[in-house]
Amino acid sequence: MQGGPVSGGGAQPIYLTLLTFAPLLGMLAILCIPKAKKEVIRTVAAAATLLPLVISIFLYVQDWNGTGPSHGQAGMRFVEKHGWIDSFHIEYFLGMDGISAPIILLSCLLFFIAVFSSWTINKGVKGYFALLCLLEVGVNGCFLSLDFFLFYVFWELMLLPMYFLIGIWGGPRREYAAIKFFLYTLAGSVLMLVALVAIYLQSGGLESGTFNILQLQELMKSGALQEGAPSLLGMDFQTWTFWFLFLGFAVKIPIVPLHTWLPDAHVEAPTAISVILAGILLKLGAYGMMRINFPLGTALMEPGSGTTIAIGVIGMVSIVYGAFVAMAQTDFKRLVAYSSVSHMGFVILGFAALNDMGMNGAAAQLFNHGTSSAMMFLIVGVVYDRVHHRNLNDFGGLGLKMPYYSGLATVGLFAALGLPGLANFVSEIMILIGAFNAPHTQWMAVVSVIGIVIGAAYILWTIQRVFLGKLNPKYEEITDIDGREAFCQIPFAALCVLFGVAPFLLLDVFRDSIKSLVTFLTVAGG
Amino acid sequence: MRFDWGTFGDTEVQMMIWILLLPLIGFTIQIFVGNKLPRRGDWVPTAAIGGSLVLALSLFVRAIKMHKPDLLVHTAHPEGASVADTNGLAINWLTSASPDGNFVFAFLFDNITAVMLVVVTLVSFLVHVFSIGYMHGDKRYNRFFAHLGLFSFSMIGLVLSANFLFLLIFWELVGLCSYLLIGYYFEKESAANACKKAFLTCRVGDTLMLIGMLLIWKHTGTFDFVEIFDQVAKATAANGGAPPDWCLTAGILVFCGPIGKSAQFPLHIWLPDAMEGPTPVSALIHAATMVVAGVFLVARMFPYYMFVPDAMLVIALFGAVTAIFAATIGITQWDIKKVLAYSTVSQLGFMVAALGCGSLSAGFFHLMTHAWFKACLFLGSGSVIHGMHHHQDMRQMGGLRHKMPVTYWCMLLSTCAIAGVPLFSGFYSKDAIIAATLDPHAGFQGVAGWEQAGEGFLWSLPSLLIPIAALMTAFYMFRLIFLTFHGEPKSEHAEQAHESPWTMTLPLVVLGTLGVFGAAPWILDFDFMGHDIWFNHVVTNPTFDAAAGVIAYPAVVPEHHHSWLPVIISLIVAGSGILLAFSFYKWKRFSPEKAAKKWGSLYRWCFNKYYVDEFVLKVVVRPLVFTWNVWCAAFDKFVIDGLVNGVGRTGKQLADGSGWADKNIVDGFVNAMAFMTQIFGAIARIFQTGFLQHYLTVLAGGAAAGTAIFYFFL
């Protein structure tokens, strides 16, 4: 976050532009293909999502072994910066650091898998895959934008395809769910927009203002934005913009009590959209907090301040409350949705700890929850495709008929349970260590372990109700997982194992960027 | 650090790596391709664990032969050498932690590790062999062996970990294997319930342990065992001999893990249910190895616990209460495996009590001898159950000694061992435990608080309860033998019973032999072993040099001043227990039925396991279910979502309201406009006649008028 001139002149790399807009080309191509050629459409979508995946793997590896270009502005690599709307000082400004690199990789992987997971969709194939590609543009753009206005454009760009993907291809209550999703997110966006405009005007407005996130953070930290700034509801400028942004992002995570759109959206969305929703859209909220929200509120992010305590309590409540509500669900998908609320609560708790350990754990939890929740929704999808319901009390004994499926599912579910050796354990224990070591979040860490016990309970109870016990005679004819479905799940299972056994492969990438973030937040001056 | 690189070096570390990796390799092969291999791959994990066994035995002999109670190998901290200089194993796991080095995967090897490795690999290997016969023809045969392999790997990792975090990881992994293997017959509802119960019960203990670990990390900044001990020692010395305040809390919290894993009261409830698993699993996981992980952890943390006598007292009390509590239940059970399960709980109580009373060697010694004879008993019961066509009720057995002679003799010998018949291995270890409970303050030198330890009612409680539990042990074990093997066959299954194949009887013979001789003075041919067991010469308590603030490990075990009191007590309790069993079940002097009637309510409490399960269900589970169903889920549905929908509805009503306004006011205005337009239109229509010449006339007239206006007025 430390400012400074953009490194070097000369030609700027175009990796990030390619990463963001390759799916847009895919979308345009799909729109030109006749509706009837479904296989071609699917293949094009696969290709359009494969390209960003390849690039993101390449960039990740470069970041991991340090062979990429040296870090430019504020630790950003592969920076692209061009004027866009000059009269408002809006720039096309993309960059990637250690925080975004793994998450971008996750995003690209999720979209690639989502294409294969949606292979059997037959209704409106053309529109579906076109919207899916457009969604990826929005998501990737958000993760890479360093210009607040550009970020906001991508942020809103995501909303539209998501609304239609749920509202058209969803389940029976899809319209209710889609509208609920849309309104919740829109409410968050409005708060964000207000803060965005206020900060921009305060930074100099039309004459000398900027949307450059990194510069704004420096200005905010130095107190330059505070002079003569409007207060609201008795809060000074930094405080109210901080909370507006926080609420805007928190809806997306989601925190309790802003979470009830999530179960409905998940239950109604088709499998692939659930995968994307849980796997990456929820991460955007937390990412936005790390990238934009917290660095714009350094005065509030003092360890032990009321703000950090409030954030910690939000995290703790989400963990415990989400787990308890998950326990009561009989709909498989609803249960997984509430487990997401619980697991994302850990991220918030890690933020509140405000130390290296907690913040690293939170970032790792973003990635690890992405893989494990994606896998859980794929698991639900497999069984839903076969029996067309998700009532947990109406399964039973599927392990007998579907041995491969139950084997894979066990990996995913145990990852979500936080079993050591699988990835989620690493991030959750780091968050707990971090939170326990910060005096202001210590008791929250202790309370949050209740979530771990209840988490084990609902996962094991789910396994029992679906896979164990006598085979429900209705499912005598049920078939085991097929090649395509296995192909969708194996990458996630592999990542769960890989980052569970060798977490340094992930943490090495996060380390430096997280360190500079924590330093920026907690060390005065800078 | 106590480290002798000359005798214990790189080769040994390499051996440890392979001991750990072989079962993992076996598991990996078995889980992916096992079913396609000949014999469904059973030989892959068996050979792997066999390899580990050979290496472990070799390490064991090397370690024991050195006669060094202070042997300690820490691969991340070899003395005077950085990690890079040796082939020491040290993997920096969580690189983002600061400072680095707190989360290093490394091995810690000392004499208790050497013993544990042999216990784990030997029992595991024998159980693999036994399972080839016992599980023959099972439809998930290949998966069974894969899980066994994974278990062996995890258990070995647990034993070797030099770092609490990795111990926790393997700790949970053995829990996973236990879950998978208890639920092996998952079609059965009872098995499905039992595996869930086991995992969750242990998890309750584990999370409390986790909080204890976090507390330790907070104050020492490390999870490395040796460093934790060093720091606590330094802090204690700096504190004038008293440990820092947090040590007691952390110590008790950490002990919650063993309460769950080692089935101590009140978290013991999962272990009897765990008998739903196949019998070889019960022998391996729920008798000989996994359940003693908790005991092992307390032993591993001994240099920590010695600073907090109060925590040790808590440990001792939990152990003693568990020992007698489970023994009383064991007396009343009919299911052969349930008797053994409660016996295991009780024996674990013995070990924990011994450790709590400050004797590392007594507790750990019993861990080892118990592994031999209890594994033998469980495998023997497996053989019986196999012979009885999977009937487990002892009331249907009887007279099996002629039909299954090998099983009978092995089980009888092991029963003698567990009952504490002199010269059998269990006699020595139980004698050591009774001695430890009688004299708890003898354990540590130089540690503040231990001089007073052993005084007062609470400290004397173990010495009271443990001998009674030992008496009951002798009684219920011989009861089992008489009911199962003596008398007349009580069902046709018992009449048709047959001896098991050699793959099943061979492990019995090996374990039975170890149960008899495992503790014998001459077993390892030490010249100094005139009268004492070898174990006491390799495992001993650490001591504390309060002035320097360092933990010292004696290079030679201090001379035991042998007291006859514990020997006499153990002889009396074992003898009277066995005599009682004889008079009840062999000579029929007393009738068990009448005794049960006479002490009716006591019998019912014992038979129903003191209603602990029912209590947990009513007081813990039901309120929790109510919480999540009503307080949380309903709150979510009706309050939060109700609020959201309410806002939505209000919004819609506002929209409807504005819609009404739109329709009646705005639209009204618009409509009024339209109406006016219509009127004007109607008027205009008068002029619209449809005749071209009229239009043209008007056009021409208009044009003329316009031109005139243009010219004359502008």
HADDOCK unambig.tbl for C-alpha pairs under 7 A between the chains (distance, minus, plus):
assign (segid A and resid 257 and name CA) (segid B and resid 640 and name CA) 6.89 0.50 0.50
assign (segid A and resid 260 and name CA) (segid B and resid 641 and name CA) 6.26 0.50 0.50
assign (segid A and resid 321 and name CA) (segid B and resid 632 and name CA) 6.85 0.50 0.50
assign (segid A and resid 324 and name CA) (segid B and resid 628 and name CA) 4.98 0.50 0.50
assign (segid A and resid 324 and name CA) (segid B and resid 632 and name CA) 6.32 0.50 0.50
assign (segid A and resid 325 and name CA) (segid B and resid 628 and name CA) 5.68 0.50 0.50
assign (segid A and resid 325 and name CA) (segid B and resid 632 and name CA) 5.39 0.50 0.50
assign (segid A and resid 325 and name CA) (segid B and resid 633 and name CA) 4.84 0.50 0.50
assign (segid A and resid 327 and name CA) (segid B and resid 628 and name CA) 6.42 0.50 0.50
assign (segid A and resid 328 and name CA) (segid B and resid 628 and name CA) 5.63 0.50 0.50
assign (segid A and resid 328 and name CA) (segid B and resid 629 and name CA) 5.17 0.50 0.50
assign (segid A and resid 328 and name CA) (segid B and resid 633 and name CA) 6.14 0.50 0.50
assign (segid A and resid 357 and name CA) (segid B and resid 97 and name CA) 6.06 0.50 0.50
assign (segid A and resid 397 and name CA) (segid B and resid 187 and name CA) 6.33 0.50 0.50
assign (segid A and resid 419 and name CA) (segid B and resid 172 and name CA) 6.90 0.50 0.50
assign (segid A and resid 420 and name CA) (segid B and resid 169 and name CA) 4.98 0.50 0.50
assign (segid A and resid 420 and name CA) (segid B and resid 172 and name CA) 6.47 0.50 0.50
assign (segid A and resid 420 and name CA) (segid B and resid 173 and name CA) 6.78 0.50 0.50
assign (segid A and resid 421 and name CA) (segid B and resid 169 and name CA) 6.83 0.50 0.50
assign (segid A and resid 433 and name CA) (segid B and resid 214 and name CA) 6.12 0.50 0.50
assign (segid A and resid 436 and name CA) (segid B and resid 214 and name CA) 6.71 0.50 0.50
assign (segid A and resid 437 and name CA) (segid B and resid 218 and name CA) 5.67 0.50 0.50
assign (segid A and resid 446 and name CA) (segid B and resid 211 and name CA) 6.70 0.50 0.50
assign (segid A and resid 449 and name CA) (segid B and resid 207 and name CA) 6.47 0.50 0.50
assign (segid A and resid 453 and name CA) (segid B and resid 203 and name CA) 6.34 0.50 0.50
assign (segid A and resid 453 and name CA) (segid B and resid 204 and name CA) 6.40 0.50 0.50
assign (segid A and resid 456 and name CA) (segid B and resid 200 and name CA) 6.83 0.50 0.50
assign (segid A and resid 457 and name CA) (segid B and resid 200 and name CA) 6.48 0.50 0.50
assign (segid A and resid 460 and name CA) (segid B and resid 196 and name CA) 6.15 0.50 0.50
assign (segid A and resid 464 and name CA) (segid B and resid 192 and name CA) 6.29 0.50 0.50
assign (segid A and resid 468 and name CA) (segid B and resid 186 and name CA) 5.14 0.50 0.50
assign (segid A and resid 468 and name CA) (segid B and resid 187 and name CA) 5.86 0.50 0.50
assign (segid A and resid 468 and name CA) (segid B and resid 192 and name CA) 6.06 0.50 0.50
assign (segid A and resid 469 and name CA) (segid B and resid 186 and name CA) 5.52 0.50 0.50
assign (segid A and resid 469 and name CA) (segid B and resid 187 and name CA) 4.09 0.50 0.50
assign (segid A and resid 469 and name CA) (segid B and resid 188 and name CA) 5.38 0.50 0.50
assign (segid A and resid 469 and name CA) (segid B and resid 189 and name CA) 4.90 0.50 0.50
assign (segid A and resid 469 and name CA) (segid B and resid 192 and name CA) 6.16 0.50 0.50
assign (segid A and resid 470 and name CA) (segid B and resid 187 and name CA) 4.70 0.50 0.50
assign (segid A and resid 470 and name CA) (segid B and resid 188 and name CA) 6.50 0.50 0.50
assign (segid A and resid 470 and name CA) (segid B and resid 189 and name CA) 6.99 0.50 0.50
assign (segid A and resid 502 and name CA) (segid B and resid 93 and name CA) 6.78 0.50 0.50
assign (segid A and resid 503 and name CA) (segid B and resid 93 and name CA) 6.55 0.50 0.50
assign (segid A and resid 503 and name CA) (segid B and resid 94 and name CA) 6.42 0.50 0.50
assign (segid A and resid 504 and name CA) (segid B and resid 93 and name CA) 5.87 0.50 0.50
assign (segid A and resid 504 and name CA) (segid B and resid 94 and name CA) 5.65 0.50 0.50
assign (segid A and resid 504 and name CA) (segid B and resid 95 and name CA) 5.61 0.50 0.50
assign (segid A and resid 507 and name CA) (segid B and resid 95 and name CA) 6.41 0.50 0.50
assign (segid A and resid 507 and name CA) (segid B and resid 96 and name CA) 6.00 0.50 0.50
assign (segid A and resid 508 and name CA) (segid B and resid 95 and name CA) 6.41 0.50 0.50
assign (segid A and resid 508 and name CA) (segid B and resid 96 and name CA) 6.73 0.50 0.50
assign (segid A and resid 511 and name CA) (segid B and resid 96 and name CA) 5.33 0.50 0.50
